Amino acid sequence: MITSIGRCPPDAIMRFCSNAQSFRVSCFMLATFILGIVCSMLSFMLSMPI
């Protein structure tokens, strides 16, 4: 069970995302949003004096 989840084929994920266009767009926006938050938090922590 865990191994099947661990080695999930990327082509299946791409096929699922291509089937749902709106889902792919929302996934991309969510990933960009999370990356922006992480980057801003990292820069804020680095700019703070220890």
Backbone as ProteinMPNN parsed JSONL, in Angstrom:
{"seq_chain_A": "MITSIGRCPPDAIMRFCSNAQSFRVSCFMLATFILGIVCSMLSFMLSMPI", "coords_chain_A": {"N_chain_A": [[0.832, -1.192, 0.0], [1.847, 1.29, 0.925], [4.093, 1.392, -0.697], [2.995, 1.445, -3.234], [1.8, 3.926, -3.201], [4.057, 5.451, -2.874], [5.55, 5.124, -5.252], [4.13, 6.514, -7.325], [3.177, 6.835, -10.633], [4.293, 9.487, -12.714], [3.13, 10.009, -15.187], [0.526, 9.17, -14.935], [-0.432, 11.046, -13.182], [-0.168, 13.325, -14.768], [-1.946, 12.649, -16.781], [-4.328, 12.62, -15.371], [-4.43, 15.297, -14.63], [-4.571, 16.5, -17.124], [-7.023, 15.643, -17.903], [-8.726, 17.099, -16.274], [-8.98, 20.285, -16.771], [-9.5, 22.699, -15.391], [-8.847, 21.874, -12.845], [-6.112, 21.475, -13.089], [-5.255, 24.093, -13.518], [-6.0, 25.288, -11.099], [-4.396, 23.818, -9.388], [-1.863, 24.642, -10.219], [-1.984, 27.367, -9.566], [-2.3, 27.18, -6.808], [0.106, 25.931, -6.073], [1.924, 27.912, -6.862], [1.133, 29.952, -5.146], [1.712, 28.827, -2.621], [4.476, 28.502, -2.881], [5.251, 31.165, -3.098], [4.555, 32.12, -0.556], [6.263, 30.583, 1.056], [8.772, 31.436, 0.126], [8.69, 34.165, 0.782], [8.514, 33.988, 3.557], [10.951, 32.754, 4.122], [12.779, 34.714, 3.251], [12.092, 36.736, 5.003], [12.802, 35.592, 7.46], [15.532, 35.349, 7.053], [16.295, 37.989, 6.849], [15.871, 38.922, 9.364], [17.54, 39.831, 12.366], [19.541, 37.579, 14.193]], "CA_chain_A": [[0.0, 0.0, 0.0], [2.704, 2.477, 1.009], [4.997, 1.409, -1.843], [2.227, 1.842, -4.417], [1.632, 5.374, -3.109], [5.375, 6.065, -3.001], [5.999, 5.172, -6.639], [3.012, 6.885, -8.192], [3.734, 7.234, -11.928], [3.984, 10.88, -13.07], [2.272, 10.091, -16.383], [-0.857, 9.042, -14.468], [-0.788, 12.353, -12.618], [-0.326, 14.253, -15.888], [-3.171, 12.268, -17.479], [-5.44, 13.079, -14.54], [-4.467, 16.76, -14.695], [-5.002, 16.901, -18.466], [-8.458, 15.378, -17.98], [-9.414, 18.202, -15.599], [-8.219, 21.494, -17.083], [-9.653, 23.662, -14.294], [-8.108, 21.34, -11.699], [-4.695, 21.735, -13.328], [-5.019, 25.525, -13.315], [-6.08, 25.563, -9.663], [-3.205, 23.212, -8.782], [-0.73, 25.512, -10.539], [-2.133, 28.592, -8.782], [-2.059, 26.839, -5.405], [1.541, 25.691, -5.916], [2.591, 29.212, -6.944], [0.79, 30.679, -3.921], [2.467, 28.24, -1.506], [5.888, 28.816, -3.092], [5.429, 32.582, -2.775], [4.51, 32.265, 0.904], [7.487, 29.997, 1.616], [9.898, 32.305, -0.228], [8.604, 35.402, 1.567], [8.842, 33.658, 4.948], [12.391, 32.504, 4.196], [13.48, 35.995, 3.141], [11.824, 37.465, 6.245], [13.612, 34.983, 8.519], [16.942, 35.636, 6.786], [16.553, 39.417, 7.063], [15.795, 39.205, 10.802], [18.785, 39.592, 13.118], [19.422, 36.425, 15.09]], "C_chain_A": [[0.872, 1.25, 0.0], [3.607, 2.557, -0.219], [4.256, 1.859, -3.098], [1.993, 3.35, -4.408], [2.973, 6.064, -3.356], [5.816, 6.164, -4.451], [4.808, 5.41, -7.565], [3.58, 7.399, -9.509], [3.332, 8.658, -12.285], [3.051, 10.972, -14.27], [0.803, 9.937, -15.991], [-1.334, 10.367, -13.885], [-1.025, 13.351, -13.75], [-1.611, 13.939, -16.648], [-4.388, 12.76, -16.698], [-5.571, 14.592, -14.618], [-4.95, 17.22, -16.068], [-6.492, 16.632, -18.646], [-9.25, 16.521, -17.356], [-8.592, 19.472, -15.792], [-8.291, 22.484, -15.927], [-8.886, 23.184, -13.061], [-6.616, 21.612, -11.858], [-4.372, 23.2, -13.077], [-5.035, 25.854, -11.825], [-4.864, 24.976, -8.941], [-1.996, 24.108, -9.005], [-0.789, 26.788, -9.705], [-1.837, 28.321, -7.309], [-0.568, 26.621, -5.155], [2.31, 27.01, -5.952], [2.356, 30.012, -5.672], [1.616, 30.166, -2.744], [3.954, 28.565, -1.646], [6.168, 30.271, -2.741], [5.448, 32.8, -1.272], [5.802, 31.735, 1.527], [8.683, 30.901, 1.339], [9.873, 33.58, 0.602], [8.954, 35.134, 3.031], [10.336, 33.419, 5.105], [13.162, 33.813, 4.14], [13.284, 36.813, 4.416], [12.686, 36.921, 7.383], [15.089, 35.291, 8.315], [17.26, 37.098, 7.065], [16.51, 39.762, 8.549], [17.139, 38.957, 11.472], [18.59, 38.472, 14.13], [19.712, 36.847, 16.538]], "O_chain_A": [[0.675, 2.156, -0.81], [3.866, 3.646, -0.731], [4.817, 2.57, -3.931], [1.985, 3.987, -5.461], [3.024, 7.129, -3.971], [6.395, 7.173, -4.851], [4.524, 4.616, -8.461], [4.395, 8.321, -9.499], [2.158, 9.012, -12.174], [2.262, 11.912, -14.367], [-0.072, 10.509, -16.641], [-2.485, 10.763, -14.068], [-1.974, 14.133, -13.701], [-2.295, 14.852, -17.11], [-5.355, 13.252, -17.28], [-6.682, 15.12, -14.667], [-5.661, 18.22, -16.17], [-7.155, 17.301, -19.438], [-10.322, 16.876, -17.846], [-7.625, 19.71, -15.068], [-7.273, 23.046, -15.523], [-8.338, 23.997, -12.317], [-5.933, 21.939, -10.888], [-3.336, 23.519, -12.493], [-4.19, 26.606, -11.342], [-4.36, 25.573, -7.989], [-1.195, 24.314, -8.093], [0.234, 27.243, -9.194], [-1.2, 29.135, -6.641], [-0.035, 27.074, -4.141], [3.239, 27.21, -5.169], [3.266, 30.673, -5.172], [2.156, 30.952, -1.966], [4.62, 28.868, -0.656], [7.204, 30.58, -2.153], [6.261, 33.573, -0.764], [6.368, 32.365, 2.42], [9.517, 31.111, 2.219], [10.916, 34.031, 1.076], [9.612, 35.952, 3.674], [10.93, 33.829, 6.103], [14.105, 34.004, 4.907], [14.201, 37.503, 4.861], [13.235, 37.687, 8.174], [15.823, 35.476, 9.286], [18.375, 37.419, 7.476], [17.055, 40.787, 8.957], [17.805, 37.967, 11.17], [17.583, 38.432, 14.837], [19.662, 36.016, 17.445]]}, "name": "protein", "num_of_chains": 1, "seq": "MITSIGRCPPDAIMRFCSNAQSFRVSCFMLATFILGIVCSMLSFMLSMPI"}
